[in-house]
Amino acid sequence: MSSEIIISVKNLKARYEDNIILDDISFHVLKGEVFVILGTSGSGKSTLLRHMIGLIKPSAGSIFVDGVDITTGDEDALSKLFTKIGVLFQGSALFGSMTLAENVALPLLEYTSFSKDVIAKLVHLNLCRFDLADYEEYTPSEISGGMKKRAGLARALALSPKILFLDEPTAGLDPIKSAEIDDLILKINRESGTTVVVITHELDSIFNIADRVIMIDNGKKGVIAEGDPIFLRDQSDDAFVRQFFSKGKTSKKTE
């Protein structure tokens, strides 16, 4: 992890009609870190992620991703940026009518001019990476929840992105499968230096993978805590923050 800022959110305000979801949020993400955005249900975590990947325009503020202001960038700049990011949405968001191979091939077909043979080889290598080589012709309905998450990760990493956004990557999984996904996230981060932004409320995962976190409060509609999760659990000045983190286990990183 370096000291270089790769994502910067400044004075972000998000609203749906007259309802303010997030108000005047500012933070940054460092290149190569695993950065977790957490909070209770309804705090606006997923809304913030949708703003960070350009799916929603903020009511106010700016979002810089790898030097591009995605709130004002032109179509060409945004198109180039989208080849540098990968996204795993909640529930993996795989297309049910497509095989795993076809799902993973989608970003390559959209953003590269590779031949079909080259794409097929890259898809196979990517699925091998996640122990899914024997399931290329399976559809999402034919595999388990944990396998869907791995297939979603394979698709998100198809373009070897600099930044990986993960929305609730362990939601709905049992503890063993959740730990496997956590290990995959750390492996991706450590082997390739990929910056990883994770949206979650799963404390075990937070302690397992996070270098740094921000915590969003749905009452204040903003960031109420930022830093290392162990520090926040043990030394935060906010009693609610300490209580929230104290329900989790000790990080693998400190064992």
Secondary structure, DSSP 8 states (H G I E B T S, - for coil): --S-EEEEEEEEEEEETTEEEEEEEEEEEETT-EEEEEESTTSSHHHHHHHHTTSS--SEEEEEETTEETTT--HHHHHHHHTSEEEE-TTTT--TTS-HHHHHHHHHHHH----HHHHHHHHHHHHHHTT-GGGTT--GGGS-HHHHHHHHHHHHTTT--SEEEEESTTTT--HHHHHHHHHHHHHHHHHH--EEEEE---HHHHHHH-SEEEEEETTTTEEEEEE-HHHHHHH-S-HHHHHHHHTS---GGG-
